[in-house]
Amino acid sequence: MKTITSVAIAALMLAACGQEAAKTDAATASANSASGAVILQAQPDLAGGVEAAPRLVGDSAAITAINADLARIDGAVLANSCEGGGGIERGVSQPMTGPGYVSFWIAEGYYCEGNAHPSNDQTALTYDLATGQRVDWAAAAPGLRLVRGDTTDMPATYEPPFSSSVLTTWYSRKMLASTDTERLADCGDVWTEESMAETSFKLWLDAQESGVTVMPEFAHVVQGCADSVTMTVEEMQANGVSPAIIQAVTAAHGAGNWAPKDEAEPAA
């Protein structure tokens, strides 16, 4: 009779686990390849409650460039924390994970001692997977006539917002057409074209919403009115958004290429 020692059993179990993990990784890679999605690898938190951006798996020149940019952005976080003491929170999501483009939404909150209010900041980044560069929305959506924000004395990691009379008009009309009477009562005055004349916007690709999502930058006192709105395919086409971007985000929506996914509601 053949005897198998506990060491041998442990080795067999580890080998089996390794084979299962390899099968799972292969299945995930296969599914991602079929949907055009990138593979993301989570990184350790930068500090307690301070999430790091994940990195893309791969060694192409474009992926290497994207990962290097994300590393620079992560590296600047703690350096920008409160000088006189306080705390920082940070969360990162991926509104689109391919094909063609990957986007990151980074939300940070600073609670600095001596300040009357906490400081909140959101960064929207969309990368072209063919070039490894951030999407230049002024070039990608010429019909919006976007003007890039000033980057003087800003770090290389800074992603400036855009101003645009076309975008201001579009956003104002979309928001004022809301059927939410309570929301209109609270924010209607903020959403008029006159009130938004000097407003800048963030733009990013959003697979879940299937389009280019737009969010205004409002002053702290009315920041609660800064709702995001997504352009439909027809609106993207009307504003000259690149056909490649429209095709990619439509495909990403169909494939469910965004993370994290909303958790299912528990059964009643």
C-alpha positions as CSV (number, residue, x, y, z in Angstrom):
1,M,0.0,0.0,0.0
2,K,1.3,3.4,-0.9
3,T,1.7,5.8,2.0
4,I,1.4,9.6,1.5
5,T,3.0,11.7,4.3
6,S,1.5,15.0,5.6
7,V,4.2,16.9,3.8
8,A,3.3,15.2,0.5
9,I,-0.4,15.9,1.1
10,A,0.4,19.6,1.8
11,A,2.4,19.7,-1.4
12,L,-0.4,18.1,-3.4
13,M,-2.9,20.6,-1.9
14,L,-0.7,23.5,-2.8
15,A,-0.3,22.2,-6.3
16,A,-4.0,21.8,-6.7
17,C,-4.6,25.3,-5.4
18,G,-2.0,26.6,-7.8
19,Q,-3.7,24.8,-10.7
20,E,-7.1,26.2,-9.7
21,A,-5.6,29.7,-9.3
22,A,-4.0,29.4,-12.7
23,K,-7.3,28.2,-14.2
24,T,-9.1,31.2,-12.6
25,D,-6.5,33.7,-13.8
26,A,-6.6,32.2,-17.3
27,A,-10.4,32.4,-17.3
28,T,-10.3,36.0,-16.1
29,A,-7.7,36.9,-18.7
30,S,-9.7,35.1,-21.4
31,A,-12.9,36.9,-20.4
32,N,-11.1,40.3,-20.3
33,S,-9.5,39.6,-23.7
34,A,-12.9,38.8,-25.2
35,S,-14.5,42.0,-23.8
36,G,-11.5,44.2,-24.6
37,A,-11.0,44.9,-20.8
38,V,-7.7,45.5,-19.2
39,I,-6.5,43.5,-16.2
40,L,-6.0,45.6,-13.1
41,Q,-3.8,44.7,-10.2
42,A,-4.7,46.2,-6.8
43,Q,-1.9,48.0,-4.9
44,P,-1.4,48.3,-1.1
45,D,-3.0,51.3,0.5
46,L,-0.7,54.3,0.7
47,A,-1.8,54.8,4.3
48,G,-4.8,53.9,6.4
49,G,-7.9,54.9,4.4
50,V,-5.8,56.2,1.6
51,E,-6.3,53.9,-1.4
52,A,-3.7,53.6,-4.2
53,A,-4.7,53.4,-7.8
54,P,-4.5,49.9,-9.3
55,R,-2.0,49.2,-12.0
56,L,-2.6,47.7,-15.4
57,V,-1.2,44.3,-16.0
58,G,1.1,44.1,-19.1
59,D,4.4,45.4,-20.4
60,S,3.5,47.3,-23.5
61,A,4.9,50.8,-23.9
62,A,1.4,52.3,-23.4
63,I,0.7,50.3,-20.2
64,T,4.1,51.1,-18.9
65,A,3.4,54.8,-19.5
66,I,0.0,54.7,-17.8
67,N,1.4,52.9,-14.8
68,A,4.2,55.4,-14.5
69,D,1.7,58.2,-14.5
70,L,-0.5,56.6,-11.9
71,A,2.6,56.0,-9.7
72,R,3.5,59.7,-9.9
73,I,-0.1,60.6,-9.0
74,D,-0.1,58.2,-6.0
75,G,3.3,59.5,-4.9
76,A,2.0,63.1,-4.7
77,V,-0.9,62.3,-2.4
78,L,0.8,62.1,1.0
79,A,3.1,65.0,0.1
80,N,0.0,67.2,-0.4
81,S,-1.5,66.3,3.0
82,C,-2.3,68.8,5.7
83,E,0.8,70.7,6.9
84,G,-0.6,71.5,10.4
85,G,-2.0,68.0,11.0
86,G,-5.2,66.4,10.1
87,G,-6.3,63.4,8.0
88,I,-6.8,62.3,4.4
89,E,-9.1,59.8,2.8
90,R,-8.9,58.6,-0.8
91,G,-10.8,56.2,-2.9
92,V,-10.2,55.1,-6.6
93,S,-12.7,53.6,-9.0
94,Q,-12.5,52.7,-12.7
95,P,-15.5,54.0,-14.7
96,M,-14.1,52.3,-17.8
97,T,-11.7,49.4,-18.2
98,G,-11.4,49.1,-22.0
99,P,-11.6,48.5,-24.9
100,G,-9.4,51.3,-26.2
101,Y,-9.5,53.5,-23.1
102,V,-9.3,53.2,-19.4
103,S,-10.5,55.8,-16.9
104,F,-9.9,56.4,-13.2
105,W,-12.0,58.5,-10.8
106,I,-10.0,59.6,-7.7
107,A,-11.8,61.1,-4.8
108,E,-9.8,62.7,-1.9
109,G,-10.9,64.4,1.3
110,Y,-8.5,66.5,3.5
111,Y,-9.5,67.3,7.0
112,C,-6.9,69.8,8.0
113,E,-6.6,71.2,11.6
114,G,-7.6,74.9,11.7
115,N,-9.7,74.9,8.6
116,A,-13.3,75.7,8.8
117,H,-14.3,73.0,6.3
118,P,-12.9,69.8,5.0
119,S,-11.4,70.1,1.5
120,N,-12.6,67.7,-1.2
121,D,-11.0,67.0,-4.5
122,Q,-12.0,64.7,-7.4
123,T,-9.7,63.8,-10.3
124,A,-11.0,62.3,-13.5
125,L,-8.4,60.6,-15.8
126,T,-9.0,58.9,-19.1
127,Y,-6.1,57.2,-20.9
128,D,-5.7,56.0,-24.5
129,L,-4.6,52.4,-24.4
130,A,-2.9,52.8,-27.8
131,T,-0.7,55.7,-26.8
132,G,-0.5,55.5,-23.0
133,Q,-1.4,59.2,-22.9
134,R,-4.3,61.0,-21.2
135,V,-7.1,61.9,-23.6
136,D,-7.0,65.5,-24.7
137,W,-10.7,66.3,-24.6
138,A,-10.3,69.5,-26.5
139,A,-9.0,67.5,-29.5
140,A,-11.3,64.5,-28.9
141,A,-14.5,66.6,-28.8
142,P,-13.8,69.6,-31.0
143,G,-17.5,70.5,-31.1
144,L,-17.5,71.4,-27.4
145,R,-14.9,74.1,-28.1
146,L,-13.1,73.3,-24.8
147,V,-10.5,75.6,-23.3
148,R,-8.0,73.8,-21.1
149,G,-7.5,75.2,-17.6
150,D,-4.3,76.9,-16.6
151,T,-1.5,74.6,-15.5
152,T,1.0,77.3,-14.5
153,D,3.0,76.3,-11.4
154,M,0.9,73.1,-11.2
155,P,2.6,69.6,-10.9
156,A,2.8,67.3,-13.9
157,T,0.3,65.0,-12.2
158,Y,-2.4,67.8,-12.3
159,E,-5.4,67.2,-14.6
160,P,-6.9,70.6,-15.4
161,P,-10.6,71.1,-16.0
162,F,-12.1,72.6,-19.1
163,S,-14.3,75.6,-19.7
164,S,-16.7,75.9,-22.6
165,S,-19.7,78.0,-23.4
166,V,-21.1,75.1,-25.4
167,L,-20.7,72.7,-22.5
168,T,-22.2,75.2,-20.1
169,T,-25.3,75.6,-22.2
170,W,-25.7,71.9,-22.6
171,Y,-25.2,71.1,-18.9
172,S,-27.6,73.9,-17.8
173,R,-30.4,72.8,-20.1
174,K,-30.0,69.1,-19.1
175,M,-30.1,70.0,-15.4
176,L,-33.0,72.5,-15.6
177,A,-35.0,69.8,-17.5
178,S,-35.0,67.6,-14.5
179,T,-38.3,66.3,-13.1
180,D,-36.9,66.3,-9.6
181,T,-38.8,69.3,-8.2
182,E,-37.0,69.2,-4.8
183,R,-33.6,69.1,-6.5
184,L,-34.6,72.0,-8.8
185,A,-35.7,74.0,-5.8
186,D,-32.3,73.5,-4.2
187,C,-30.1,73.9,-7.2
188,G,-32.0,75.5,-10.0
189,D,-30.5,79.0,-9.4
190,V,-27.0,77.4,-9.5
191,W,-27.7,75.6,-12.8
192,T,-28.6,78.7,-14.9
193,E,-26.3,79.7,-17.7
194,E,-25.7,83.0,-16.0
195,S,-24.6,81.4,-12.7
196,M,-22.4,78.9,-14.5
197,A,-20.7,81.5,-16.8
198,E,-17.3,81.0,-15.2
199,T,-17.7,77.2,-14.4
200,S,-15.1,74.6,-15.4
201,F,-15.8,70.9,-16.0
202,K,-14.2,67.5,-15.6
203,L,-14.8,65.0,-18.3
204,W,-14.2,61.2,-18.4
205,L,-15.4,58.0,-20.1
206,D,-18.0,56.2,-18.2
207,A,-18.9,52.7,-19.4
208,Q,-21.7,52.1,-16.9
209,E,-23.5,55.3,-18.2
210,S,-22.3,54.6,-21.8
211,G,-20.9,57.9,-22.7
212,V,-18.7,60.9,-21.8
213,T,-19.6,62.0,-18.3
214,V,-19.4,65.7,-17.3
215,M,-19.2,67.2,-13.8
216,P,-18.9,70.9,-13.0
217,E,-16.5,72.4,-10.5
218,F,-18.6,74.5,-8.1
219,A,-17.6,76.6,-5.1
220,H,-17.7,74.8,-1.7
221,V,-21.0,76.5,-0.7
222,V,-22.8,75.0,-3.7
223,Q,-20.7,71.9,-4.2
224,G,-23.7,69.7,-3.4
225,C,-25.3,70.8,-6.7
226,A,-22.4,69.5,-8.8
227,D,-24.3,66.5,-10.3
228,S,-22.6,64.5,-13.1
229,V,-24.4,64.1,-16.4
230,T,-23.6,61.7,-19.3
231,M,-23.9,62.5,-22.9
232,T,-25.9,60.2,-25.0
233,V,-24.5,58.8,-28.3
234,E,-26.5,61.4,-30.2
235,E,-25.1,64.2,-28.0
236,M,-21.6,62.9,-28.4
237,Q,-22.0,62.8,-32.2
238,A,-23.5,66.3,-32.2
239,N,-20.5,67.6,-30.3
240,G,-17.9,66.0,-32.5
241,V,-16.7,63.4,-30.1
242,S,-14.3,61.0,-31.8
243,P,-16.1,58.0,-33.4
244,A,-13.4,55.8,-31.9
245,I,-14.3,57.0,-28.4
246,I,-18.1,56.6,-29.0
247,Q,-17.6,53.1,-30.3
248,A,-15.3,52.1,-27.5
249,V,-17.5,53.4,-24.6
250,T,-20.6,51.8,-26.2
251,A,-18.8,48.4,-26.4
252,A,-17.6,48.9,-22.8
253,H,-21.1,49.4,-21.7
254,G,-22.3,46.2,-23.4
255,A,-19.4,44.2,-21.9
256,G,-19.9,45.7,-18.4
257,N,-16.3,47.0,-18.3
258,W,-16.2,49.2,-15.2
259,A,-15.2,48.6,-11.6
260,P,-16.3,48.3,-8.9
261,K,-19.7,47.0,-9.7
262,D,-22.6,48.0,-7.6
263,E,-23.5,45.3,-5.1
264,A,-26.8,43.6,-5.6
265,E,-29.6,44.5,-3.3
266,P,-30.2,41.8,-0.6
267,A,-33.3,39.7,-1.2
268,A,-36.3,40.7,0.8
